[in-house]
Amino acid sequence: MNLQLDQASAARVSFPDCAVMRFDLAQQQLSITTDGVFIEGRGFSGAPCEICLFTDSRITARTYDMVDWRETEPAQAKLGDICEWDVDGADLRVRGFSTVSGYWTEVVIPHFSGKLDVAN
């Protein structure tokens, strides 16, 4: 199954109880592999899901260290799970716990587009 991701279609996607197997963040691209995905409530559990998100702007990441939010380097923003996948206007906010720092981390992809592929 293939899905082009824009604001409307991305709002239908979630990742409850899906492990993140890969989380690669660059300035203008985020690539994620999970072991499943839910699209409009329909689960694809155990089916590898590849997500590739793009932006013409700069992707930012920040970590909450129990006191303040601090901007963080992309290498520190690797998420072990996707607890929140939130379309906020033209932006996508992906939140979860960093596998590097262990802190709550938010990645913001402004004016995003992308694609999602699920192996059947």
C-alpha positions as CSV (number, residue, x, y, z in Angstrom):
1,M,0.0,0.0,0.0
2,N,1.3,3.4,-0.9
3,L,0.1,6.8,0.4
4,Q,1.2,10.2,-0.6
5,L,1.5,12.3,2.6
6,D,0.1,15.8,2.8
7,Q,-1.7,17.5,5.6
8,A,-5.0,15.7,5.1
9,S,-3.7,12.2,4.5
10,A,-1.0,12.5,7.3
11,A,-3.8,13.3,9.8
12,R,-5.2,9.8,9.2
13,V,-2.0,8.1,10.2
14,S,-0.9,6.9,13.7
15,F,1.6,4.4,15.2
16,P,0.2,2.9,18.4
17,D,2.4,0.2,19.8
18,C,4.6,0.3,16.7
19,A,8.4,0.1,17.2
20,V,10.6,2.5,15.3
21,M,13.3,0.5,13.6
22,R,15.0,3.4,11.8
23,F,14.8,7.2,12.3
24,D,17.2,9.2,10.1
25,L,16.9,13.0,10.3
26,A,18.6,15.4,8.0
27,Q,18.1,19.2,7.4
28,Q,15.3,18.7,4.9
29,Q,14.4,15.1,5.1
30,L,13.2,12.6,7.7
31,S,13.2,8.8,6.9
32,I,11.4,6.4,9.3
33,T,10.9,2.7,9.3
34,T,8.4,1.2,11.8
35,D,7.1,-2.3,12.3
36,G,3.5,-1.3,11.6
37,V,1.1,1.6,11.1
38,F,-2.6,2.5,11.5
39,I,-4.4,4.3,8.7
40,E,-7.9,5.6,9.6
41,G,-8.0,2.9,12.4
42,R,-7.0,0.0,10.1
43,G,-3.9,-1.7,11.5
44,F,-1.0,-3.1,9.6
45,S,0.8,-4.7,12.4
46,G,4.1,-6.5,11.7
47,A,4.1,-5.0,8.2
48,P,7.3,-2.9,7.7
49,C,6.3,0.7,7.0
50,E,8.6,3.2,5.3
51,I,8.0,6.9,5.7
52,C,9.9,9.6,3.8
53,L,9.1,13.2,4.6
54,F,10.5,16.3,2.8
55,T,10.5,20.0,3.3
56,D,12.0,23.0,1.5
57,S,12.5,24.5,4.9
58,R,14.7,23.3,7.8
59,I,13.5,20.5,10.0
60,T,14.0,21.3,13.7
61,A,14.3,19.1,16.8
62,R,14.0,20.0,20.4
63,T,14.2,18.0,23.7
64,Y,12.5,18.6,27.0
65,D,15.1,17.9,29.7
66,M,12.6,18.1,32.7
67,V,13.3,21.9,33.0
68,D,13.2,23.5,29.6
69,W,12.8,22.9,25.9
70,R,16.2,22.9,24.2
71,E,17.0,22.7,20.5
72,T,18.9,19.6,19.8
73,E,21.1,18.1,17.1
74,P,19.5,15.7,14.6
75,A,21.7,12.9,15.8
76,Q,20.2,13.3,19.3
77,A,16.6,13.2,18.0
78,K,16.4,9.5,17.1
79,L,13.0,8.4,18.4
80,G,12.4,4.8,19.7
81,D,8.7,5.2,19.3
82,I,6.2,7.7,17.8
83,C,3.9,8.6,20.7
84,E,2.4,11.6,18.9
85,W,2.1,12.3,15.1
86,D,0.3,15.6,14.9
87,V,-0.5,17.7,11.8
88,D,-0.4,21.3,13.0
89,G,-1.5,23.5,10.0
90,A,1.1,23.0,7.3
91,D,3.6,21.4,9.8
92,L,4.0,17.9,11.1
93,R,5.1,17.4,14.7
94,V,6.5,14.0,15.6
95,R,7.0,13.3,19.3
96,G,8.4,10.5,21.4
97,F,11.4,9.5,23.5
98,S,14.9,9.8,22.1
99,T,16.9,6.6,22.1
100,V,20.0,8.7,22.6
101,S,19.1,11.0,25.5
102,G,16.0,9.3,26.8
103,Y,14.2,12.6,26.9
104,W,10.9,13.6,25.4
105,T,11.7,14.9,21.9
106,E,9.8,16.8,19.2
107,V,10.7,17.0,15.5
108,V,8.9,19.6,13.4
109,I,8.8,19.3,9.6
110,P,7.4,22.6,8.3
111,H,5.4,22.6,5.0
112,F,6.0,18.9,4.6
113,S,5.2,16.4,1.9
114,G,6.1,12.8,1.6
115,K,5.1,9.2,1.1
116,L,4.3,6.1,3.1
117,D,4.8,2.6,1.9
118,V,3.5,-0.5,3.8
119,A,4.7,-4.0,2.8
120,N,1.7,-6.3,2.4
